[in-house]
Structure formats: structure tokens, C-alpha cells
Amino acid sequence: MADEEDLGGDPGASPSRAQLAIMQVVWDRGEATVADVWKTLADARPVARNTIQTMMTRLEEKGWLRSRPEGRAFLYRAVRTREQVLGGMVSRLLDSAFGGSAEGLILTLLKERGVSPDEARRIRKMIDDARKTGRSEE
């Protein structure tokens, strides 16, 4: 978890991998204490509780989390939704790595990772739905 990056107070900034792992736990639980997050993340790899506490405090200072006292601990909740954060991350990736080309992003995804037949069906449906509602460019 030492790869923490400063969000710099920029609401458009992307969280680091370590910060995103913390946010995923908070999003999944709705609210979480430092101990909740630490226990969840420590199951995957060793991490110090103090590291999690420091990172959560910084995420709160940057406006990504809010806390409220609950007994002797604090309960943290996300200020930004998962969709807002991930959407922003994808938009920045699309602009910086693919020059704004969604086609380039999708072609790279298909070439490097591929998609299952079920994923392909769901993606086709999303494209069809976007066309029907006028949210796609033809």
C-alpha cells in the first residue's frame, strides 16, 4: 500500500491503486471503520492498520470520504459514488491514452483481454440501448 498518491484536492483526480482498494471496501459496505477496511484488505495482502488509518484520514481531507463518530471509532462513507469515480478514471484514460477514441479503447480491450460471450451480449445490448435513447454518436 506504499504506492499512495496525493489526490491534490482535485475533484477530478484519480485515486491511487491503494486508495481505490479502500474506496472499494467503503462502497461495498456503505459505511466502514478503519478496522473494517484493514481486516478486508489484510486478507489479500499484509498491510499495517496505521497505514489504512492514515490513508483514510487523507481521503477524508481530500473530500473523498466523510466520517462520523460511532462509539470509540469513526464510520466512514464515500462522498463520491463508485460510478462517478470510475467514470472519471475511464474518461481520463480515454483522453490521455486513446486521444478520446472509445473505439481505440475497446479495440485494445478486445485485443489484450477479450470478452466472454456473455459480456459480448451485454455490451451489444448497451450499445443498442444507447442508440435507441440517442446517447451514441453514429
C-alpha positions in Angstrom: 0.0 0.0 0.0 3.0 2.2 -0.2 2.0 3.5 -3.7 -0.3 6.1 -2.3 -0.6 9.2 -4.4 -1.8 12.6 -3.2 -5.2 13.5 -4.7 -4.1 17.1 -4.5 -7.6 18.2 -3.6 -8.6 18.0 -7.3 -12.1 16.6 -7.5 -11.2 15.2 -10.9 -8.1 13.4 -9.6 -7.9 9.6 -9.8 -7.2 7.7 -6.6 -4.1 5.5 -6.5 -4.4 1.7 -6.5 -4.2 1.6 -2.7 -6.8 4.4 -2.3 -9.1 2.7 -4.8 -8.9 -0.5 -2.8 -10.0 1.4 0.3 -12.8 3.1 -1.6 -14.0 -0.3 -2.9 -14.4 -1.6 0.6 -16.3 1.5 1.7 -18.5 1.4 -1.4 -19.3 -2.3 -0.9 -20.2 -1.8 2.8 -21.8 1.6 2.6 -20.0 2.7 5.8 -16.9 1.2 7.3 -14.5 1.7 10.1 -10.7 1.7 9.8 -10.8 -1.8 11.3 -13.4 -3.0 8.8 -11.2 -1.8 5.9 -8.0 -3.1 7.4 -9.5 -6.6 8.0 -10.8 -6.8 4.5 -7.6 -5.6 2.8 -5.3 -7.6 5.1 -7.0 -10.8 3.9 -5.5 -10.2 0.5 -2.0 -9.0 1.5 -0.2 -7.7 4.6 -0.9 -4.1 5.4 -0.5 -2.2 8.6 -3.6 -0.9 10.3 -1.9 2.5 10.8 -1.3 2.7 7.0 -5.1 2.3 6.4 -5.9 4.8 9.1 -3.5 7.4 7.6 -4.8 6.8 4.1 -8.5 7.1 5.2 -7.7 10.3 7.0 -6.1 11.7 3.9 -9.0 10.5 1.7 -11.3 12.4 4.1 -9.1 15.5 4.0 -9.3 15.4 0.2 -13.1 15.1 0.2 -13.4 11.5 -0.9 -14.7 10.2 2.4 -16.7 11.7 5.3 -16.7 10.3 8.8 -18.9 10.4 11.9 -18.2 9.1 15.4 -19.6 5.7 16.3 -18.7 4.7 19.8 -14.9 4.7 20.1 -14.4 4.6 16.3 -15.3 6.6 13.2 -17.6 5.3 10.5 -16.5 6.4 7.0 -18.7 6.8 4.0 -17.9 7.7 0.4 -18.7 11.2 -0.8 -18.4 10.2 -4.5 -20.2 7.2 -5.9 -18.3 4.3 -7.5 -19.8 5.3 -10.8 -18.6 8.9 -10.5 -15.0 7.8 -9.6 -14.7 5.0 -12.2 -16.4 7.1 -14.9 -13.8 9.9 -14.3 -11.0 7.4 -14.4 -12.2 5.9 -17.7 -12.7 9.4 -19.2 -9.1 10.5 -18.2 -7.7 7.2 -19.6 -9.7 7.6 -22.8 -8.5 11.2 -23.3 -4.8 10.6 -22.3 -4.1 7.2 -23.7 -6.5 7.0 -26.7 -6.9 10.6 -27.8 -10.6 10.5 -26.9 -11.3 7.4 -29.1 -13.7 5.0 -27.5 -13.1 2.7 -30.4 -9.3 2.6 -29.6 -10.1 1.7 -26.0 -12.5 -1.1 -27.0 -10.1 -2.5 -29.6 -7.3 -2.6 -27.1 -9.5 -4.2 -24.6 -10.6 -6.9 -27.1 -7.0 -7.5 -28.2 -5.4 -7.6 -24.8 -8.1 -9.2 -22.6 -11.0 -10.3 -24.8 -14.6 -10.7 -23.6 -16.7 -13.7 -22.8 -19.8 -14.4 -24.9 -22.0 -13.2 -22.1 -20.0 -10.0 -21.8 -20.3 -9.5 -25.5 -24.1 -9.9 -25.4 -24.4 -7.4 -22.6 -22.1 -4.9 -24.4 -24.2 -5.3 -27.6 -27.4 -4.6 -25.6 -25.8 -1.5 -24.0 -24.8 -0.2 -27.5 -28.3 -0.9 -28.8 -29.9 0.8 -25.8 -27.6 3.8 -26.3 -28.6 4.1 -29.9 -32.3 3.9 -29.0 -32.0 6.7 -26.4 -29.8 8.9 -28.6 -26.7 8.6 -26.4 -24.5 7.3 -29.1 -22.8 9.0 -32.0 -23.3 7.3 -35.3 
